[in-house]
C-alpha cells in the first residue's frame, strides 16, 4: 500500500498506534502518494465551518493540485501525518519548513508552519493533541526547533490544542489572525501534559472494557459446556446489569433465544440491532479474524479473546497474534488476550463476570492483574476458599476489578496501573507478572501509583532470562536482583510467592500503614509469642518483649491488652497471637473483643493489627467478617495461620510506609559547578565519529535505528580506541551481564576514559605503562614511591587472587624483583600489559558501575569489590538519575555495608565522598546516553576521601528510548 513520496524513503518508524481521550484507538502514519482518494473522501466529510477554519475562506473541495501537494512529501522539509481508523482518515496534520520571511525553505532553517484538520465527528477525542505530539517529534528529528501556526480567533478548539500542549510559546494578533509560535524542545510542563493525557486515555480505554453496557459472547455453543457457554452462564449468574447476547454462526435460522438462559441468540453480530460494547471471543483461532472484522464494523469497543493458538504455539501463532492486534486497533478496539482467562468488575452498577471463574467475587478494595489464567483462578478461588483464614471476599479483602490478560498482546499491566491510579474503588493493586514489556514505563507508572496506593508484585519466570512463549514482548536480560532493586526504588512491594501476594494485599487493604517498625506482641501462648518475636527480628522489625496473657486469658483480657498496646507510644503495630482454649471458649467472642479494641484505639495515628492463630478457623472467619455482617464501620482484622506469614506482610507494610514518607519529600539531583557538560559532549562526538562513520547509515530514521550498525573499523587519528561488540564491554556491568545483546560501540582507551571522567570531576589515579623493568623504575620515580605493579590484560584485570598485583613497593630493588616474579609467573610483559601506579591510602575496595539497558534504561550499581559482589551478588542498583537520597540508600542497602561504617572496631570510611562519586557518575550517564557503560574498579574509600584506581568506558549511539517522545501503544 505504501509507496515513497519525493526524495526520501517512507519513514516506517513514524507509524504509531495511540489511545485517544475516549479510550478508542487510532493509527498515526505518514501520508503517502497512495492516499489521494482517502484524502478526498476525508475532506468531503469535513464540515464547511472546519474547512473555513483551516483555509480562512470557503473551500468546498480540494483541487487536483491541492491533493498532489498534500500527498507528496519529502519527509524532511514537508511532512504530513494522518490519524486513521480502519482504512479512513479522521484527521491530518502537516508542516512546511519556512525561513525568517515565512517562505518555503530547507535546512538549516529550523522553523516550520503547522496546520491541522480534524473530521467533525472525531473532534473532542484528543486526535489533534496526539497528532501534535507526533508531528513535533518528527520535526525535532528533522532539525526543526520551532512551530508557527496561524489560527482564526473563532477557532478556539485549535487554539486550546496549542496552548494546552505545555510548550514555551508566544502569541500575537495581526490582520485578524492569531499567530502562535512555540519551541519544540520538551519542557517539564509539556512532558507532564503528555503523560497526563496518556494516563487519562489509557485509563478510559480500560474502563470501557470493564464497564460495558452490553456484551456479546461470540462462540456460544448450542449445548451446555464449552468455553463460550460457560462465560455466558457466568455473566448471567453474576448478575450482569447490562444486556447479554449469544452469537454462533451455527445457530438455526429460526432460533431467537438461547435456552434455558433466555438470552437473545444471533447467527452473527450484524443481526444485533443495538450497540455492543464488549465482545467475548471464544472461537477457534482461524475464525477470529472474521469475528474481529465483524466487531469492527459493528462498532464494538473492546475484545476479550479467550481463544488459544497464538504466540504460545510457535512462530505461526506469533504472526497470528500480531495480525489480531493490528486488525483490532485499526478498528479502534483494544484487546485483552488472546489466550485470556477473562475480566471481572464487582461494582454494584456493573457486576461483570466475563471470565471462566464460576462465581463473581464480592466487592472489595483489591485490584488484581495476572498474566496467567491458572494463577488468576488460583488466587480468586483461594481467597474465596480461605475466607476464614486469609481474605474473605465477602468481608476483609474483596475484589474491585480483575483482569487475566493471557498473552497480553495489547492490554497489559501498564494499562491497568493507569486505570487503578485514580480508581476510587481500588485501594491496593496486586499483580502477577511473568514479563514486563516496557520496564521504563512500568517503573514510572508504578512509582506514581505507589505514591497513593500500594502496588504488590510477584514476578514469575525470574531465572529463565526469557518471557513465556506467549508473550511476544521485547526481552531484557537484567538480572533478577537488579529488577528487585529497581522495583523497590519505584515503591513496588515485591514478594516471592502468590501466597505472600495475598497475605500482603489483605493486610494493606484492611489496616492503616504503620508509623514505624516497632511491634507489640500479645497472646495466650508464650511459645507462639516467641516465634512471632523471632520472625520480627528476621524481617528487620523491632519487636517489644511479648506480653503473655497465659492460656487462661478470656476475650476481655485480649480486649484490654490490645487496647493498651494500641495507645502505647512505644509501638507502631500489634500482632495478636492465639491458640485454642483447652476448656470452653468462644472464638467469636474473642473476635468481637479484638475488633472492639481496634475500633476504639484512642488518640494518635491508627495502628495496624494482625492476628496469628493456630487452628482456630472460627476466629479467622469472625475477624474477616464472614460470620454475619458486622456493624457499619467495624474494623476487620486479617488473620494468618502462621506467625511468619503475618510478620512478613507487616514488614512489607513497614517498608512501604517508609518509602511513602520519603517519596513525599524526594531527594534532588545536585548541581556541581566543576562539571563540563559541553566539553564532555564535544569529546564524545569526536570519540564516536569512527564508529558512526562505518555504520553506512544516512542519518535518517534515528529515532528507530539509533544504536544499530555502529560497529566497524576506526578511522585515522583514533589512537588506541577500538570498535568492539557486546563481549568487550565492561564485564559485570549493571543491567547488562557479559555476553548480553548491547549496542556495539567504541571501547575507550585509558587516557580517553580519564579525560571524560575528569570533565565530571572524577579523577583516576594515574597509571604509567611499564613494558620493561627500566621503564617501570622511571615511572615509579616519576610518580613517587611506594607504588603498585599490576597487569592490565583483560584476563588478569581485577584478579588480585591470582597473585598478579604487588603493593607497597618502596624502592627500585623491590620493584625490579616484583617485575621479574610477575613475568616469570604470569607471562611476557607484552602479554601482561604491566603498569605502575602510586599507592592510594588504605581503605575499603568498592566498585561503581553504570550501564544502559535498552529496555530498563540507565542503571547505576554499587558494591564491594571482589567476592562480595562477584561471588555473592551483593550489589545494589538504582535507576539514573539518582538523587542524593538514592545514593545514600545504594551504599547502605548492600549486606556488606557495615564494612563501610566501622565494623568490628574499624574506622568508618568517607561515605560522603562515595555518595558524591555515585552522583557524578549518574550525572555523566544521564547527560550523555552515549556512555553505555562505565566501570570504576576498584574505588578505594579511605577515612578521608577516595581513590579511583581503574576505569573503563564504552561509547555507542544510545539505544532508542521507549519512555520519551510522543505517546504510543507498544508494537511488538
N, C-alpha and C positions, 0 to 999 in steps of 0.2 A: 504493500500500500504506500509506504513512504518512498519518496524519491528526493534526491538532493535538490536544493534550490541553487541560487547563484553562488559560485565561488567556493563554498565550504561544505564539507560533508555534514550530513544530518547529525546533530548532537544528541545521540540517544540518551546520554546521561542527564539531559534536562527533563526527560519524562518522569512523572511522579503521580502517584495516587494520593489524594488528600481527602480528609474528612471535613465536611462543611459544618456550618453553625448548627444546622438542624439535625445533624447526625448522619445524613446521607453522604455518599462519596461521589467523587468526580476524578477524572484524569486530566492532568495538565501536560501538554506536549507542545513542541514547536509546530507552527503552521507550515505546511509544505505546498508545493505546486499542485498536488493531487487534491487539495482541499477546496478548490474553486467552487464546486457545486454545493458543498457543505456550507461555505461562507455565504453564498447567495441565499440558500434556504434559511440559514440563521438570520440573516438580515431581514428577510421577509416577515419573520415572526417578531421582530422588534417594533415597538410602538413608535408612532410618529414623534411623540414627545422625547423618547430616548434618543431617536435619531437626531432630533434638533439639538439636544444637549451635547451630542458627540460632535456634530459638524457645524454648530452655531447657525444653522439655516435649514429650511425644509430640504430633505434629502430622501425622497421616497424610495429610490432604488440605486444600486451600485452599477456604475458603468463597467464595461469590459476593462477599461484602463484601471479603474479602482480595484477590480478583482485581481488583476495582474499585480498591481502594486502591493496589495495586502496578502498575497500568497507567495511572492517571490522575495526571499530574504537572503542576505549573505551570512547571517548568523554571527555577525560581528558588529557592523555599523547599523544594520537594520534587522530587527528581530521581532517576530510575532509569536505569541503563545495563545493557545486556545484551551478552555476548560470544556471537557466533553462528558456527556453521559450517553451510554450506548454509542451510537455512531454519529451523534449530532452535537454541534457546538451549542453551548449555553452561554458562553462569554468569551471575549477576546481582549488581548492587550498587546500593544506594540510599542517599541521605542525606536526613534531615529536619532542617531548621533548628530549633534549640531555644534557649530563653533560659537564664538562670543557674539556674533551678529544674529544667531538663530538660524543660520543656513546649514544645509546638509554638509557633513564633514566626515573625516576619517581620523583614526588615531594619529597623533596623540591627543586630540580633542577629548575631553573627559566629561562632557555634559551631553544629555540626551533628553529629547522631548518624549513624554509618555502619554498614552491615551487608552481608555477602556471603553468597552461596550458590553453590557450585560442584558441578556434577554429578560423582559419584564417578569415573566413567570418565575424566574430564578433570582430576582432581586430580593435582598433581605436574607439570603442564605450564607452570606460571607464569601461569595465567589470572588468578588473584586479584591477583598483583603488577601485571600490566598494567592490570587494572581499577582498582586503587588509584591508579596514576599518572593515569589519565584522570579519575576522579571527583574527585581532588584538584585537577586543573587546572580542571575545571568549577566546583568550589566557589570557588576563588580568583577566577574570573571573576565569580561572583555575590556577591562580597564576604564570603565565609566564610573565616576565618583559622585555624580550629581544628576538628579532628575529635575526637569521643569515640566509643569503642567498648566494649561490654561483651561479654566472652568467657568461656565456661566454662573452668576451668583445664585440663580434659582436651583441649580443642581446641587442641593445641599447634601444629598446622599454621597455623591462622589467627593465633595469637599471633606466630608466626615471620614471617608476612607483614608484620605491622605493625612488629615490632622491626627487621626487616632493611631496611626502606624507607629508613632514614637520616635521618628527620625528628627534630627535637628533641621528646622525649616524656616524659610522666610516667606512672607505673604505680601503681595502688593495688589493694588487695584488700578487698572488703567483701561480706558476706552470700553468700559462696561464689562470688563473681563477680570476675574480673579486669577492672578498668576502666583503659583506656588512653586517654590524651589526648595529642595531638601537634599541633604547629603545622604549618601547610601551607606556610609560607614555605620555598622550596627552600634547602637547605644544601649546602656543598661535598660532604658525605658523601652526601646524598640524590642529588645530581647524579652523583657517582661510581658509586653503586649502580645508578642508572638506565642509565648508559652501559655499565657492566659487563654488565648483563643484556642490553642491546641487542647488545653485541658477541658474547656467547655464543650468543644466539638466532639472530642473522643468520649467524654462522659455522656453526652447526649446520644451518641451512637450506641453505647451500651444500654442506656436507659430505654431506647426504642426496642431493644431485644428482650429486655427483662420486664417490660410493662406493655405488652401488646393488647390491643382491643379485640383482636381476632387471631385465631391460629388455625392453620390448615396442616393436617398430618398427611403427608403425601407418601403413599405406600402402605396404607392401612389394609390389612388382609381381610378377606371376607369371613374367615373363620377365626375363633379366639386363638390367641397366641401370636407369635411373631413380634418383631420389634415395633412396627408402626402401630399395631393394635394395642400393644402394651402401653405405649406412650399415650395413645388416645384414652385408654382406660385410666391412666394415672392423672391425666388432665381433668377428667370428669370427677374422679374420686377426690381429688384435691380441692374441688370447689372453684375451679377457674371462673372468674367473674365475666369473662368475655365470651365471644362466640367461637364455636369449635366446628370444623368441617373435616370430614373424612374424604380422602381423594385416592382413587385407584382406577387406572385405565381399564382394569378387568371387571369392574362393577357392571352388572347388566344395565342396558339402556333404560329400563323402566324402574330402576332402583332409586328411590328418593331419600330413604333414611336407612341408616345402619342400625340394626337391632342386635342385642337389646339396649344398646347405648342410647338410641333415639336421636342421633345427630344427623344432620344433612349429609348425604352421600353424593359424590360427584365423580364422573369419569375423568375430568380434567379440571385444572384450576380455572380455565376460561369459563367454565359453567357456573362459577360462583359469581353472583350478581352484585356483591358488595366488596369493599376493600378487604384485603388480607394483610395484616401487619407482619406476621411471623409464619414462616413455613418450616415445619419439621420434616426433613427429607430422610426417608427410610426405604430407599430403593437400591438395587444393585448399582455399583459404581458406573457401569457403562451406560446406564439410563439417566444418570444425574445431569449431564449437560442439557438434555432436552427439558428436564424439570426446571433447571435454573433459568433457561431461556423463557419458559412459560411464566415463571415467577417474575422475571424482569418485566415482561410485557404486561403483567397484571398489576405492577406497582408494589410488589411485596418489599418490605423494608429490610428484612433480615432473614438469614437462613441458619437453622441448626441442622448440620449434616451428620447423621448418625452412621451413614454408610461407611464401610471399610473398603479396603482395596486401593489405598492411596500410597503415600510415601512410605508407610510401614511395610509395603510389599515389594519394594525394589525400585529400579530406575523408571520403569514404565509407570508405576504408581506415582512417583515424584512428578513426572511430567503431567500426569492427570491432575495432581493436586495443584500445580501451578496454573493449569488451564482453568480449574474450578475458581480459583481466587480472581484471576483476570476476568473471567466471564461475569462473576458476581459483581465485582467492582465496576465493571463497565455499565452495569445497570443501577449503580448507586446503592448496592446492597452490601452489608457486612456478613461475614460467615463465622459461625462457631463450629469448629471441627476442621476437617472431617474426622471420622472415627471418634466422634464425641459421645459423652455419656448424657449430656443434656444440661438444662438450666432450671433453676428454681428461684421463685420470688415469693416470700411468705407474707408480703404486705396484704393487709385485710382487703384493700380495694383491688387486688390482683389475684392472689392465690394461684400462682402459676407453677405447675409441676410438669414441665415439658422435658421429662427425663425418664430414665429407666428405674429410678427409685420408686419402690412400691407405695410410699406414703409421703405426703407433704409434711416436712418438719414444721413444728410450731414456731411462731415468730420469736426472734431473739436479736441479739446485737452483734453476732458474728458474721462477717463476710468471708466466704470460703471459695478459693480458687484452686483447682487441681489440674495438672496436665495428664493425669492418669484416671481413667474411669474406675479401675479397680480400687485405687486409693480413695477416690471420691465416695464410692458406695461403702467402703470400709469405714471411712470417717463418719458418714451420715448414720449408718446402721449402728456403728459402735457407740456414738454419742447417744443415740436413742436407747440402745440396749442397756448401757451403763448409766442411765439417768440417776440411779441410786448412788453411784459412787463417784461420778465424774461430772456429768453435764446433762442434766435433763433438758431435752428440747422443749419440754413443757414448763420449764422453770428457769434454771440458772443460766443456761447458755444456749439459747435457740439460735436459729439461722435467720439472717436478714435476706441474703441472696447467696446463691451457689451457682458456680459455673465450672463445668468439667469440659475443657476445651479440646481434648484429644490431641490431634496433631497440631493444633493451634496455628493453622496456616494463615489465619488473618487475625481474629480477636485473640489477644494474648494477655498475660498478666499485667503488662503496662497499661492496657486499656482499662482493666478493672481497677488498678490503682487510681487512674484518673477519675473513675466513677465513684469509688469509695471515699476519695479525698474529702468531698463535701456532702456525702450522703448522710442525712441526719439519722437514718435507721441503722447505721453501721458504726459501732464503737471500736471494734477490733478486726484486723484483717489477718486471715490465716491463708497461707499459700503453700502448696506442694509443687515444687518446680523441678523439672529434670533438665531443662536447658534455659538459658537466658539469651534471647536473640539479639538484644541491644543492651549490653551491660551499662553503657554510659547513661542511656535514658532511664533504665531501671533504677540505678542508684540515685539519679536526680529525682525521679518521682517518689522513690521510697523515702528519701530524706525529707521531702516536702510533706508526704503523708505522715511519716513518723513524728513530725513535729506537732501533729494534732491528735493522732491516734496510733496505738501500737500496730506494728507490722511484724508478724511472726512467720518465719520461713523455714521449711525443711527442704533440703536440696538433695534430690536423688541423683544417680549417675555421677557421684563425686569423684570416683577414682578411675573411670574408664577413659577420660580425656575426650569423649565424644558424646554427642547428643543421641538420644534414642532414634532409631531409624525413621520414625515417622515425622521427626522434627526437622524439616528442611530449612535450617537456620544457619547463619554464619557461626562457625565454631571458634572457640578460643582455647588455648592451652594454658591458661592461667592456673597455677597450682591451686588446689582446693584451700590450702591455708591462706593464700592471698585473697581468694574470693571471700573467705570468712572475715578477714580484716577489712576489706572494702565494704562489706555489708554492715559490719559493726560501726564503721565510720559514718555510714549513712543512717544509723539509728535503727537498723533492722535487728530484730531478735532472731538469731539463727539457732535452731535446735537440731538435734540429730535424728530424731525418730518421729513418726506420726503420733505416737502416744504423747511425747513431750509437746508436740504441736497443740494437741487438745488440752493437755494439762495447763500450759501457759495461757491459752486462749480463755479457758474457764476462769482462771484467777483474774486476768486482766479485764474481762468483761463484767465481772461481778464485784470487784474490790477497787478501792482507791489506790493510787500509787503510793508506795512507801516513801517517807521523807528521808530515809537513811537505811543503813544496813543492820541496825540493832534489832534483835529478835527476842521477844519474850516467849518462853515455852512453859505451858502448864498442862496438867492432866492427871489421870488417876493411875498412871503406871510410871514408876521411876525408870524402868528399863527402856520403855518407849521414849521417854523424855531424853534419856542419854543418847539413844540412837538419833533422835532429832537434833540434839546438840552437836553430835559429831558430823551429821550431814550439813549443818550450817557452816561449820568450820571448813569442811571440804569445799563448799561453794563460795568461800570468801566472805561470808557474813559474820556478824559479831553477836553471837548468841549470849543472852544472860543465863545464869545458872537456872536449870529447870525448877519449876515450882511443883513439887509433888503433892497432890491433893489426897493421896492414898486411895486404895481400892474401895474404901468405904464412902468416897465422895458422892454426894447426891447432886441432882441437877442444880439446886440452889447454890451449892458450893462452886460449881463451874461458873454459874452466872456471876457470882460475887468476885471470884478470882479474875475472870475475864474483864469485868468492868474496871477493876483496879488496874489491870495491865494496860487497858486502853487509855486510862487517864494518867498513867505514869510517864513522865517526860523522859525516862531513861530508855524507852523502847520506841521503835518505829513500826513494828509489825508484831503480830501474835500468831503462834501456832498452838492450837489446842489438840492434845493427844487423848485418845480414849480407847479403852479395851472393854470387852463385855463384862457386865457385872456377874459375880458368882451367884448372887441371890436374885431377888426380884428387882427390876429396874425398868424404867420406861425410856427407850431411845427417843421417842417422840417428845417426851418432856425435856430431855437433855437438849434436843434440837431447839425447842422453844426457848429454853434458858439461854443458849448461845446466841440465838438471833436477837433476843431482847437486849442482852448485854451489848451486842454490836450496834444495835439500833440507838441505844442511849449512851454513847461513848463519852459524852460530856464535851466541854470546850476544847479548842485546839483542832489541828488538822485530823481528819479521819484516818484511821489506820487499817491496813488490810488484815483480814483474819482468814486463816486456813485451818481445816480440821484434818487430822490424821487419825484414822480409825482402823481397828483390826477386827474384821468380820462382824461389823455392826451395820448390816445393809439397811435396816430401817432408819438408822440415824442419817446415813447419806441421803436417802430418799427425802426425809423430812427437811434436811438442810437445803436440798436443792429445790424443794417446793413441789415435789411430785405427789405428795400425800394429801392433796387438797390445796386449794389456792389460799395462801396466807393473805393477811390484810394488806390493802394497797400501801405501797411504800416500804413494806417489810424487806429487810436486807437479807438476801440469800447468801449462804456461805458455801464455798467449794469444799468438797471432802475428797480425800485421797486415800487409797488403800495401803500406801507405803510412805514413810517419812521422807525418803529420798526424793520421791516424785513431788511432794508438796514443797519441799525446800528448794528443789531445783526451779520450780515455777516461780517461787517467791524471789529467788536470786535473780532470775531474768527480769522480774519486775523492778527490783532494786537497781540493776544496771541500766535498764531502760529509763527509769526515773532520773537517774544521774545524767544520762545523755540528754534528756529533755531539758533539764536545768541548764546544762552547759550550752545546748543549742540555742537557748533563748538569748544568750549573750555570746554570739560567735566570736571566735578569735579573728585576727586580721593578718593579712599578708604584709609584712613590714617592708618599708622602703629603705634602701641603702644608698647613700649619696655616692659611694665609690663604684657603683655598678655602671659599666659602659655598654649599654644595650645596643647602641648603634654600631660601636666598634665590633662587638661580637657578631652582629648581623653581617657586617661587611666581610669579616673573616670567614664566616660560614658560606657566604656566596662564592668566595674565591675557592674555598676548600671543596665545595660540592661541584664546582664547574666541570672538572674532568669526568666525574661520574654521570652528570646530567648530559654532558656533551656526547656521550656514547649511547644514549638511550634510543636515538633515532626518532624521537618524537617531534611533533611540530609545535609543541607548546600549547595546543588546544586540548580542551576537554580535561583540564587539570583537576576539576572537582571530582571527576570519576576515576581518572587514571593516575592520580598522584601516588607516588611511591612505587610505580611499576617501571620496569625496564631501566633502572638507574645504574645497573652494573656495567662492567666493561673495563677497558684499559685506561690508564691515566694518561693525561696529556703532558706536554712538556712543562717543566717547571713545577711539577707536583711534588718534588722532594722525595721522601721515602714513604709517601702515602700510597696505599694500595686499595684497589676496589675489591671488596670482599662479599661473600654471600652470608647466609644466615649463620653458618658454622663458625665464622671468625669473629662474631661479636663477643662482648664481654660475657664470659661464662657465668651462669647462675644469675643473670640479670633479673631483677624483679619483674615479674609478669611475663618473662619470656625466657624459658629454660633453654639449655643447649639443644640445638637442632630444631628449634621452633621455626615456623614459617614467618619470618620477619623480613622487612624490606631489605634488599641489598643496599650497599652504600659504600662509604669510604671509612676505613679504619684509620684513625688519625695517628700520626707519629707522636712520640712523647712530647716533642717541642710544640707541635700544634695543639695538643691537648692542654698542655700547661699554659699556653698563651690564651686559649679560650677560657679556661678556668680563671685565670688571673683577671680577665675582664669582669668577672663577677666576684672578685675579692677572695678567691680560693687559691692559696699558694701551695705548690707542691715542692717538697724538699728536693733540691737539685740532686741528680744522679749523673755521674760522668762515666762514659764508656771506658772500659779497661780491656782492650784487646790483647794486651801483653802485660807482664809484670812491671816493666818500667813505666808504661803509661798509667798503670794503676797507682804507682807511687806518686807520680806527678799530680794525678787527680786528687789523691789524698792530701798532699801538701797544699794544693790549692784550696780544698775545702776545709782543711784543718782536722788533725787527729783529735779524738778517736773516730774511726769510720767503720762502716759495714761493707762487706763484699758479698754480692748476691747475683745470681743469674737472672736473666730476663726472658729466657727461652720459654715459649708457651707451656711446655710440659713440666717446667720446673718453677714457674712463677707462683708465688704464694705457697710453696711447698717446703716450709722450714722443717717438716717432719722427715724429709729425705736427707737432711744434713747439708743442704745447699746454701745456707746462709751463715755467714760468720760475722759476729758482732764484737764491738768494743776492741777493735784492732787499734792499739795505742801507738804503734810506730812502724817504721819501714820493715824491720825484720818479721814482725808478726804478720804484716800484710803479705810479704813475699811467701812466707810459709803457708798461709791460708790459701794463697793463689795456687801454689803448687799442689796442695792437697785437693782442692776442688777440681783442678784439671785432671789430676790423676784418677780421682774417684768418679767424676761425672762425665768427662769427655773433653774434647778440644775446646779452646777458648772461643773459636768461631761458632761452635755448636751451642755454647752456653750463653753467649751474649752478656758477659760479666759487666757489672757496673759497680762503681764506688759511690757510697752515699754517706754524708755526715750523720753521726748518731743523733737520734732525737731523744728528748727527755723520756724517761721510762713512764709507762702508763698502761692503760688497757687497750688492747688492739681491737678495733672495730672495723666494720665495713659499711659503706654507704653506696647505694646503687639507685639508679633511676633508668627506666626504660619505657618505651611506648608500646603498648599492646594495641593492635588495630581495633579491637572490639571494646576494651575497657578504658583505653586512654593511657595517659602518662601515670606511672606508678612509682612512688619513692619507697625504698626499702632500707631498713637498718637492722643490724645485728652485730654480735661479737664475731670477730674473725676466727676462722678455723673451725674446729669441731662443733661449737655451739650452733653455728648457722648452717654449716655444710652437712654435718652428720645428724644433728638433732632437729634441724629445720627451725631453729629458734630465731625467727626473723619476723619483724613487724613491717606492715605495708600500709601505705596511705595514698589516696588519690591526689595528684598535683592539680592546683597549687595547695600546699599545706599552709596552715596558719601557725602562728606561734604556739597556740594551744595544741594543734595537731603534732607539731614537732616534739613538744614535751611529752605528749602521750605516746608517740612512737618509741621514744627512748625508754620510757617506764613500763611499756607493755610486754617486753620480752621477758622470758622466765629468768634469764641470767642478769637482769637489770641490777640486782643487789651488788654485783661486782663493780658497778659504777658509783655506788653510793656508800662505800666504806664497809664492805662485807668482811666479817671476822677481824675487825680492828684495822683494816687497811684504810688508807687515806681516800676520801671521796675525790673523784676526778672532776674536771671542769665541764659539767654537763651544759652549762650556759654556752660555752664555745661550740659544743657539739650541736646544740639546737640551732645556733646561727649557721653552722655549716649546712645542716639539713635545709634550712630556709633558703640559703643561697643556691644550692643545687636545684631545689624546687623552682626557684625563680628562673634559673638558666633554662631548664627543660620546658617550663611553661611559656617563657618568652620566645623560645626558639624550638618549635616542634621538630625541626630537622635534627635536633640532638636526640636520636632514637635510642641511644644507650650511653650511660655514664657509669663508670665503675671506679670508686676510690677505695683502694685496699692495699695495705692496711692504713687505717687512720688511728694513730696512737694518741689517745686522750690522756693527758697528764693532769697533775693537780692544777696547773695553771697553763691554759692553752692546749693546743693540739697540733699534731704534725701529720700531713698527708704524705705518705711515703711512696705511694704508687697510684697512678691514674691512667685510665684508658677511656676512649670515647669513640663512638661511631656516628657518622652523619649519613642521612639519607633523605630524599624527598619525603615529607611527612605523609603517613597514611591518611586517607580521607577521613574526615570527621563525620560521624553519623549523628552527632548531637547538636551540630551548628547548621546554619543555613535555614532555608525555608522548611516549614513543617511538611512532612510527607509520611505516608504509610510505608512500612517495610516491604521490599520486593525481593523475595528470596529465590 
